[in-house]
């Protein structure tokens, strides 16, 4: 019966000596090694096998805990948050489109004012009337009737 040392077991399992001592403390009483007259563990093959078995089981449990699937409740919360973010992005996109339409309308109005102030007479064929909706604004108005921050401008 060959006796092994804590150091040799630690090297074999690629563990620290402290971890080997911890595992020995965790073993069942019938698996724990006995001590000699110098208060050192007498480790035979059955104890080495028990240490290996305990170490393998603890590693398997740790891996399972690390790779456990995400809870369904957490997934539902994340899905709801993602849906909310999608709605917020859509609303911001609409507001951006409305802002672009307002800027275009303001630019047209400024051009018209510049033309009238330089000519003192408005041109007869001026298609940049602010009150006339553009093709894009007609299309958007049918999609979102009077919604949004600048919806009152289109009435």
C-alpha positions, 0 to 999 in steps of 0.5 A: 500500500503506497502512501502519498503526500499532500504535495504529490496529490496537489501536483497530480490534480493541479491544485494548491496544498490548501485546496487539498486540505479543504477537500480532505476536510469535506470528505465523509468520515469513512473516507477521511485519511487517518493521521500518523504519530507525527499528526500527518495524514496517511493517504492511501489509494482509497483516499486519493480516489475519494479526493479525485471524486470530490474534486471532479464533482465540485468542478462539474457543479461549478461548470453547471452553475456557470452555464445555467440557462437564463431564467424565463422571467429574466428573458421576459423582462429583457424582451419587454425592455427591448420592445419598449426600446424599439417603440422609443426608437420609432417615436424618435425617428418620427420626431426626427422626420417631423423636425426635418419637415419643419426645417424644410418648411422654414427654409422654403419660407425663408427663401420666399421671404428673401425673394419677396424682399429683393424683388418686392413682388412675389413670383407668380409661379412660386411652388415653395408655399409653406402652406402646401404640404409636400409629397412626403408630408402628405404620405406621413400625414396619412400614416400618423394623423396629427400625432407627435410634437409638431402634428398641430402644424399640419392641420 
